[in-house]
C-alpha cells in the first residue's frame, strides 16, 4: 500500500474524506514556554513536522514529512491519497483500515478535530474514517423537561464493581445491560459524565503523584469517544452508538456532560456539539456557562432541537420556538432543600418558594446530591467530609454540606440513628421528586450507595466511587420507595400539572390548585420558623396533602377540610407510624420528628 502526500487545504479544520483521498487541516500548537515563562524563539518553519500513517490491520506504520511550505499562518493543509498495490488484499484498500498521528519535533500533536481514536502501543492514533453505523430508523424520544426523570451516572463507575452482575463491567455494554433496571426504576433520561477522551493525567498540572482524573473534567479530545469505555476499545464509537440506539428504543434520552476549557474557541465548540448530535444522535448537553458560548449555541440552527442545560443564562436568543429545550441546572435547589431536610431555622420559606418555581419557557434541573458532593446516603451519615484518600489532608471538597449524621458520624449500629437515617432518606426522595422542576437522581442513591464520606471523589477510580450493587438487595426498601415516588409523580397529575401553579381555584372545585398551611389550616408561621409546613394540591375532585415536620419534636397537624365532607386518608408516613389508608376522622394527625406524611382524599 502506497500513500501520496501533497499540499492540501488548511481550512476548514478537520478531516475530509472522499473515496481514497483525504484532506487534513490542523493548527500548529502554540509555542511552549521556557522555564522563564517566555515562548520558544523557534520559527514555525524550523519545526520538523511529520505525519505517521498506521496500518491498523498489519500493525505497521510509515512516516512522511510535512513540507513547511504547506503552512498558512499557524494552519497546515495536507492532502493524502491511498494507492493500493497489486500485493494488497482487497480489504486493506479501505481508508477505514488506517489511522494517523501528526508529530512536531518527534512529539505527537493533539488533533482537536479528531473524531475517533485508538490506542496502539500506548499511543493515541486518530482514525481516518469510522465504519458506517446502521441506526435502523433511530429517532429521539423528544421528551419535555416536565416529563423527564433524569439519572446521572459515570459510565465506568456504574458497573465496574464486581457486584454489578454484568458481563462487561465498566463499559457502554455494561450500562446497556442495566437498561431494564433503569426503566423499572422510572428513569427516562440519562446524563453521562464525560465519555469523550479526557486526559487521566493532566500534564499541565505538574502533578508528581499517582492520582488520576476519574471524573473526566479538564483537557480532552472532546470529539473522540474514550476507548477504555468500550468492551472493544478499537470500536468505542460504535459501542456508544449502539448504547444510544438501545436507549432511544426504550424511550430514553441521552445527554452528555461536556465541560470545555478556556483554550477551545467558539467555532470548535459549536462544531463539537454538532458532531455529537449528527454522528451520535445525542439528545442534549450539560454545559458550563462560563466556558461555553451559550448565546451562539442557542441560536445555532442545527442545534435548535437539542436540549441545553447549564447554570443561569440568558435564553432570549433561543431559536427553538416550539416547546422548552433549555434548562437551568438549579444549584440553589440543592442547598435550600438540604437545609429544610435538616430542619434549619428559616429554611421553610425557601422550601415553599421552590414548590412554585416553574417556567413555561425553560426547565429546571433539581437535585439534592450530585457527583461533586455527598451521595444521598452520606448526606444523612456524615456531618463533615472525609476526603483523606484524596491525598490533600482532607482540605479539598465542599466544607459546607448542610448534612446531618442523625446522631453518629459514619457507620453506626445504634437503632435510633439507623431509624432516623431511614426516615431522612425517604424524606429526601420526597423533597427531590415532588417539586416542579426535572428531578435529577445521582446513580446509586436509589439503593443507598456510599462514598464513605468522600465528597470530592474526582480521583477515586476504585470502590470509593464504583457503585456497590450488593446494596440493592440490602436496601431494597429504599429502591422500592424511590420507584414508588417516581410512579406517583407521573400518576397523579395535580402534583405536577401542565401549567405552573397560580394558588387559586382554577378548576372551580372549591380549593386552590396549591396552598400552604402550618400546623393549623390556611396559616403559615412567619417564614415557617417552626419548621412545620403543609402543602395541599387540589383539582377535579381530588386532593393531596403533604405534611412536613422537620422539627426535632413530634407535632400535631390540623388538616384543611375537604369539600362535600371528604375524608383524608394516609398514603404513606416516612416514620412508618401512621398506617397506609388510615382515615383521619377528627381532622388531626400526629407526625414524628423529622418525618413527612402524604395524605389524599376525594370529594
C-alpha positions in Angstrom: 0.0 0.0 0.0 1.4 3.3 -1.0 0.5 6.8 0.0 0.9 10.0 -2.0 1.2 13.2 0.0 1.0 16.8 -1.2 -0.2 20.2 -0.2 -3.8 20.4 0.9 -6.3 23.0 2.1 -5.6 24.5 5.5 -9.2 25.3 6.1 -11.8 24.2 7.4 -10.1 22.3 10.2 -10.6 18.6 10.5 -10.5 15.6 8.2 -12.5 15.3 5.0 -12.6 12.0 3.1 -13.7 11.3 -0.5 -13.1 7.9 -2.0 -9.4 7.1 -1.3 -8.5 10.8 -0.9 -8.5 12.9 2.2 -7.6 16.4 3.4 -6.3 17.0 6.8 -6.3 20.6 8.1 -4.9 21.4 11.6 -3.5 24.2 13.6 0.1 24.2 14.8 0.2 24.2 18.6 1.2 27.3 20.4 4.8 27.7 21.2 5.9 26.1 24.5 7.1 28.4 27.2 10.5 28.2 28.6 11.3 28.0 32.3 11.2 31.8 32.5 7.7 31.9 31.1 8.8 33.2 27.6 7.8 31.4 24.4 10.4 29.4 22.5 12.0 31.5 19.8 11.9 28.9 17.0 10.1 29.9 13.8 7.3 27.6 12.8 9.2 26.7 9.6 12.1 25.5 11.8 9.9 22.8 13.4 10.1 19.3 12.0 6.5 18.2 11.1 5.7 14.6 10.1 2.6 12.5 9.6 2.8 8.9 10.6 0.2 6.6 9.0 -0.7 3.3 10.7 -2.0 0.2 9.0 -4.5 -0.9 11.7 -4.6 -4.5 10.3 -0.9 -5.2 9.9 0.0 -3.0 13.0 2.7 -1.3 10.9 3.4 2.4 10.1 5.0 4.7 7.7 6.2 8.2 8.4 6.2 11.1 5.8 7.5 14.7 6.1 5.1 17.6 6.0 6.5 20.4 3.9 7.0 23.7 5.7 5.6 25.5 2.6 2.2 24.0 3.2 1.7 26.3 6.2 -0.7 29.3 6.1 -0.3 31.3 9.3 -0.4 28.6 12.0 -2.5 26.2 9.9 -1.4 23.4 7.7 -3.2 21.5 5.0 -2.2 18.0 4.0 -3.7 16.0 1.1 -3.3 12.2 1.1 -4.2 9.6 -1.5 -4.3 5.9 -0.8 -2.8 4.0 -3.7 -3.3 0.2 -3.5 -0.7 -2.0 -5.0 -1.1 -5.5 -6.6 0.2 -7.2 -3.5 -2.5 -5.6 -1.3 -5.7 -7.5 -0.4 -9.0 -6.0 -1.3 -9.9 -5.3 2.4 -6.8 -3.2 3.1 -7.7 -0.8 0.3 -10.3 0.9 2.6 -9.5 4.2 4.3 -11.2 2.7 7.4 -8.2 0.5 8.0 -5.8 3.3 8.6 -5.0 5.9 11.2 -2.6 8.7 11.7 -0.5 10.9 14.0 1.0 14.3 13.4 4.3 14.8 15.0 6.2 18.1 15.8 9.8 17.6 16.6 9.0 13.9 17.3 6.1 14.7 19.7 2.5 13.9 18.9 0.3 16.9 18.3 -3.3 16.6 19.6 -5.8 16.7 16.8 -8.5 18.9 18.2 -11.0 17.9 15.5 -10.1 14.2 15.6 -13.4 12.3 15.9 -12.2 8.8 16.6 -9.1 7.3 18.3 -7.4 4.0 19.1 -4.6 3.2 21.5 -1.6 1.5 19.8 1.3 0.5 22.0 0.2 3.2 24.5 0.0 5.9 21.9 -3.0 7.8 20.6 -3.8 7.1 16.9 -6.6 9.0 15.2 -8.7 7.2 12.6 -9.2 8.5 9.1 -12.7 7.1 9.0 -15.1 5.0 11.0 -17.3 2.4 9.6 -20.8 3.5 8.7 -23.3 2.7 11.5 -26.8 1.4 10.9 -29.1 3.5 13.1 -32.0 1.4 11.9 -34.5 4.3 11.9 -33.4 5.7 15.2 -35.4 8.7 16.4 -35.1 10.9 19.5 -37.9 10.4 22.1 -38.2 14.2 22.2 -39.3 14.4 25.8 -40.4 17.5 27.6 -38.5 18.6 30.7 -41.8 18.3 32.7 -41.9 14.6 31.9 -38.3 13.7 32.5 -36.8 11.8 35.4 -33.0 12.3 34.9 -30.4 9.9 36.0 -26.7 11.0 36.1 -24.0 8.4 36.1 -20.3 7.7 35.4 -20.1 5.0 32.7 -17.1 3.2 34.2 -18.2 3.5 37.8 -21.8 2.5 37.2 -20.9 -1.2 36.5 -17.2 -1.6 37.3 -17.8 -3.1 40.8 -17.9 -6.9 40.7 -21.3 -6.8 42.3 -22.8 -5.2 39.2 -23.5 -8.6 37.7 -22.9 -7.5 34.1 -20.7 -9.4 31.7 -18.6 -6.4 30.5 -18.1 -4.3 33.6 -17.3 -0.6 33.4 -18.2 -0.2 29.7 -21.0 1.1 27.5 -22.0 -2.5 27.0 -22.2 -3.0 30.8 -24.5 0.1 31.0 -26.7 -1.3 28.2 -27.2 -4.5 30.3 -28.8 -2.2 33.0 -31.4 -0.5 30.8 -34.2 -2.7 32.0 -33.2 -1.8 35.6 -33.3 1.9 34.8 -36.8 1.6 33.2 -38.2 -0.3 36.2 -36.9 2.5 38.4 -38.8 5.0 36.3 -35.9 6.8 34.6 -36.4 8.1 31.1 -33.2 10.2 30.5 -29.5 9.7 31.3 -26.8 12.3 31.8 -23.5 10.7 31.1 -20.4 12.2 32.8 -17.6 12.8 30.3 -17.4 10.0 27.8 -15.0 11.8 25.4 -11.3 11.0 25.6 -10.2 13.1 28.5 -6.7 13.1 30.0 -6.5 10.9 33.0 -3.3 12.8 34.0 -3.1 16.5 33.1 0.5 17.2 32.1 -0.1 20.9 32.7 -0.9 20.4 36.4 2.7 19.4 37.1 1.4 16.6 39.4 4.0 14.2 40.5 1.7 11.9 42.5 -0.3 8.9 41.1 -3.7 10.4 41.3 -5.8 10.1 38.1 -8.7 12.1 36.7 -11.6 9.8 37.2 -14.5 12.3 36.6 -13.1 13.5 33.3 -13.1 17.2 33.6 -10.2 19.2 32.0 -8.1 18.8 28.8 -9.5 16.3 26.3 -10.1 15.3 22.8 -13.7 16.5 23.0 -14.8 14.9 19.7 -13.5 11.4 20.3 -15.1 8.6 22.4 -12.9 7.3 25.3 -11.6 3.9 24.0 -11.5 2.4 27.5 -15.2 2.8 28.0 -15.9 0.2 25.3 -15.7 -3.6 25.6 -13.8 -3.4 22.4 -11.6 -0.3 22.6 -10.9 -0.4 18.9 -14.6 0.3 18.2 -15.5 2.7 21.0 -17.6 5.0 18.8 -19.7 2.1 17.5 -20.2 0.9 21.1 -21.6 4.3 22.2 -23.8 4.5 19.2 -25.3 1.0 20.0 -26.0 2.2 23.5 -27.7 5.4 22.4 -29.8 3.5 19.9 -30.8 0.9 22.5 -31.8 3.7 24.9 -33.9 5.5 22.3 -35.7 2.3 21.5 -36.8 2.2 25.2 -38.0 5.8 25.1 -35.0 7.2 27.0 -33.0 10.3 26.0 -29.2 10.7 26.4 -27.4 13.9 27.4 -23.6 14.4 27.6 -21.9 16.4 30.3 -19.4 18.3 28.2 -17.3 20.8 30.0 -15.0 22.7 27.7 -11.9 24.6 28.9 -10.8 28.1 28.2 -8.5 27.0 25.3 -11.1 26.0 22.7 -12.6 28.7 20.6 -16.3 29.2 19.8 -16.1 27.7 16.3 -14.7 24.5 17.7 -17.2 24.3 20.5 -20.1 24.6 18.1 -18.5 22.1 15.7 -18.1 19.7 18.6 -21.7 19.8 19.7 -22.9 19.4 16.1 -20.7 16.4 15.8 -22.2 14.6 18.8 -25.8 15.4 17.6 -25.3 14.5 14.0 -22.9 11.5 14.4 -24.1 10.1 17.7 -27.8 11.2 17.9 -27.2 12.8 21.4 -30.3 14.5 22.7 -28.7 17.2 24.8 -25.8 18.6 26.7 -24.9 19.8 30.2 -22.6 22.7 29.6 -20.6 25.1 31.8 -21.9 28.6 31.1 -18.6 30.2 32.0 -16.7 28.2 29.4 -19.3 27.9 26.7 -20.8 30.4 24.2 -24.4 29.7 25.3 -25.8 32.6 23.1 -24.2 31.2 19.9 -25.3 27.6 20.8 -29.0 28.6 21.4 -29.0 30.5 18.1 -27.5 27.7 16.1 -29.9 26.2 13.6 -28.6 22.7 13.7 -28.9 22.6 17.5 -32.3 24.1 17.6 -34.0 20.9 18.9 -31.1 19.9 21.2 -31.6 20.2 24.9 -29.2 22.6 26.5 -28.6 22.6 30.3 -26.4 25.0 32.2 -26.2 27.4 35.1 -28.1 30.7 34.8 -28.0 32.0 31.3 -29.9 34.4 29.0 -32.3 32.4 26.8 -33.6 35.3 24.8 -31.6 34.2 21.8 -33.1 30.7 21.7 -34.1 29.8 18.2 -36.4 27.0 19.3 -39.9 28.5 19.3 -41.8 25.2 19.7 -41.5 23.9 23.3 -38.9 24.1 26.1 -35.4 22.8 25.2 -33.2 24.7 27.6 -33.0 24.2 31.4 -31.3 25.8 34.3 -29.0 23.4 36.3 -30.5 24.5 39.6 -27.6 24.5 42.1 -29.5 26.7 44.6 -32.2 24.0 44.9 -29.6 21.6 46.5 -28.6 23.9 49.4 -32.2 25.0 50.1 -33.6 21.6 50.2 -30.8 20.2 52.3 -31.3 22.9 54.9 -35.0 22.1 55.0 -34.3 18.4 55.3 -32.0 19.1 58.2 -34.6 21.3 59.8 -32.6 24.6 59.7 -34.4 27.7 61.0 -35.7 29.9 58.3 -35.5 27.2 55.6 -39.2 26.6 55.3 -39.8 29.9 53.4 -37.2 28.9 50.7 -38.8 25.5 50.5 -42.2 26.9 49.7 -40.7 29.2 47.1 -39.2 26.1 45.3 -42.6 24.5 45.1 -43.8 27.4 43.0 -40.6 27.7 41.0 -41.5 26.9 37.4 -41.4 28.5 34.0 -43.3 27.9 30.7 -40.1 28.9 28.7 -37.4 26.7 30.3 -36.9 23.8 32.6 -35.2 23.5 36.0 -32.9 20.6 36.8 -33.2 20.0 40.5 -31.3 17.7 42.8 -30.3 17.2 46.4 -27.0 15.5 45.5 -24.6 15.3 42.6 -21.2 13.9 41.9 -19.4 17.0 43.4 -20.6 16.3 46.9 -22.0 13.7 49.2 -24.2 10.8 48.0 -27.7 10.8 49.5 -26.7 8.1 52.0 -23.6 10.1 53.0 -25.8 13.2 53.4 -27.6 11.5 56.3 -24.5 9.7 57.6 -21.7 12.3 57.9 -21.6 15.9 59.3 -18.2 16.6 57.7 -16.2 15.4 54.7 -13.8 12.5 54.9 -11.5 13.0 51.9 -8.3 11.7 53.3 -7.9 9.3 50.5 -7.6 12.2 48.0 -4.1 13.0 49.4 -4.8 16.6 50.3 -5.1 16.2 54.1 -8.9 16.4 53.9 -8.7 20.0 52.8 -10.4 19.5 49.4 -14.1 19.3 48.6 -17.0 21.4 49.8 -16.8 22.3 53.5 -20.4 23.3 53.8 -22.6 20.3 53.0 -25.8 21.1 55.0 -25.7 17.4 56.0 -26.7 15.8 59.3 -25.4 12.4 60.5 -28.6 11.7 62.6 -26.6 11.4 65.8 -23.4 9.5 65.0 -20.6 10.1 62.5 -20.2 7.4 59.9 -21.3 3.8 60.0 -23.4 3.1 63.2 -25.3 0.2 64.7 -27.5 2.4 67.0 -31.1 1.7 66.4 -32.3 5.2 66.8 -29.6 6.6 64.4 -30.5 4.0 61.8 -34.2 4.7 62.2 -33.6 8.4 61.7 -31.4 7.8 58.6 -34.0 5.6 57.1 -36.6 8.3 57.7 -34.4 11.1 56.3 -33.6 9.1 53.1 -37.3 8.8 52.4 -37.8 12.5 53.2 -35.0 13.4 50.8 -36.6 11.4 48.0 -39.9 13.2 48.5 -38.3 16.6 48.5 -36.4 15.8 45.3 -39.3 14.2 43.3 -42.3 16.3 44.2 -41.1 19.8 43.1 -41.9 21.4 39.8 -38.6 21.0 38.0 -36.9 18.0 36.5 -35.7 15.6 39.2 -32.1 14.5 38.8 -31.1 11.3 40.5 -27.4 10.6 41.1 -26.6 7.0 40.3 -26.8 4.6 43.3 -28.8 6.9 45.5 -31.9 4.7 44.9 -30.2 1.9 46.9 -28.1 3.9 49.4 -24.7 3.9 47.7 -21.9 5.4 49.8 -18.6 7.0 49.1 -17.6 6.7 52.8 -18.0 10.4 53.4 -15.8 11.5 50.4 -17.5 14.5 48.8 -14.9 15.1 46.1 -14.1 11.7 44.6 -12.6 13.1 41.4 -9.5 10.9 41.6 -11.1 7.7 43.1 -11.2 5.2 40.3 -11.9 2.4 42.9 -14.5 1.1 45.2 -15.0 4.5 46.8 -16.6 5.7 43.6 -17.9 2.5 42.0 -21.5 1.6 42.7 -21.8 -1.3 45.1 -24.8 -3.3 43.8 -24.9 -5.5 46.8 -26.6 -2.6 48.5 -29.6 -3.0 46.1 -30.5 -6.2 48.0 -29.7 -4.9 51.4 -31.6 -1.6 50.9 -34.4 -2.9 48.6 -36.9 -0.9 50.8 -35.2 2.3 49.6 -35.2 1.3 45.9 -38.9 0.3 46.1 -39.7 3.6 47.8 -37.8 5.6 45.2 -39.6 3.8 42.4 -43.0 4.3 44.0 -42.4 8.1 44.4 -41.4 8.4 40.7 -44.5 6.5 39.7 -46.7 8.6 42.0 -45.4 11.8 40.4 -46.3 10.5 37.0 -49.7 9.1 38.0 -51.2 12.0 40.0 -51.3 14.9 37.6 -52.2 17.6 40.2 -48.8 17.0 41.8 -47.1 18.2 38.6 -49.7 19.8 36.3 -49.0 21.0 32.7 -49.0 24.7 33.8 -47.5 26.5 36.8 -49.5 26.8 39.9 -51.4 30.0 40.4 -52.7 29.4 44.0 -56.3 30.0 43.0 -59.3 27.7 42.3 -58.6 27.2 38.6 -60.8 24.1 38.3 -63.8 25.6 40.2 -63.7 22.7 42.7 -63.7 24.7 45.9 -60.0 24.6 46.6 -56.9 26.4 45.1 -54.6 24.3 42.9 -51.9 24.6 45.6 -52.0 26.1 49.1 -49.6 26.3 52.0 -50.5 25.6 55.7 -48.9 25.3 59.0 -49.9 23.2 62.0 -53.3 24.8 61.5 -55.0 25.1 58.1 -54.5 28.2 56.0 -52.0 29.7 58.3 -48.2 29.6 58.0 -46.0 30.9 60.8 -43.6 33.7 59.9 -41.2 32.2 57.4 -42.1 28.8 58.7 -40.0 29.3 61.7 -41.5 26.3 63.4 -40.3 24.0 60.6 -43.8 22.7 60.1 -45.3 23.1 56.6 -48.4 21.6 54.9 -48.8 21.7 51.2 -52.2 20.9 49.6 -52.7 20.1 45.9 -56.2 20.0 44.6 -58.2 19.7 41.4 -61.1 17.7 39.8 -62.5 16.3 43.0 -59.1 15.0 44.2 -56.7 16.5 46.8 -53.3 15.6 48.2 -51.8 16.9 51.4 -48.1 16.7 52.2 -47.4 17.3 55.8 -43.7 18.2 56.6 -42.5 18.1 60.2 -38.8 19.0 60.0 -38.8 19.8 63.7 -36.9 17.8 66.3 -40.1 17.0 68.3 -43.4 15.5 67.4 -46.0 17.8 66.0 -49.8 17.6 65.5 -51.2 18.9 62.3 -54.8 20.0 61.8 -55.8 19.3 58.2 -57.9 21.6 56.0 -61.4 20.4 55.4 -62.3 18.8 52.1 -65.5 19.8 50.2 -68.5 17.5 50.5 -67.3 16.1 53.8 -64.5 14.3 52.1 -62.1 12.4 54.3 -58.3 12.4 54.3 -56.5 9.0 54.1 -52.9 8.3 54.8 -50.9 7.3 51.7 -47.5 7.0 53.5 -45.6 8.0 56.6 -41.8 8.2 56.3 -41.7 7.4 60.1 -43.9 4.3 59.4 -46.2 5.1 62.3 -49.4 6.2 60.7 -50.8 3.2 58.7 -51.5 3.3 55.0 -55.2 4.0 54.2 -55.9 5.1 57.8 -58.8 7.6 57.7 -58.3 10.9 59.6 -61.7 11.3 61.0 -61.0 14.1 63.6 -59.1 16.2 61.1 -55.8 15.9 63.1 -52.7 13.8 62.6 -49.5 13.3 64.7 -46.2 13.4 62.9 -43.0 12.1 64.4 -39.9 14.3 64.4 -38.2 14.7 61.0 -41.0 13.0 59.2 -43.3 13.5 56.2 -46.8 12.2 55.9 -48.7 12.1 52.5 -52.5 12.1 52.6 -55.1 12.0 49.9 -58.8 12.5 49.6 -61.7 12.6 47.2 -64.7 14.8 47.2 
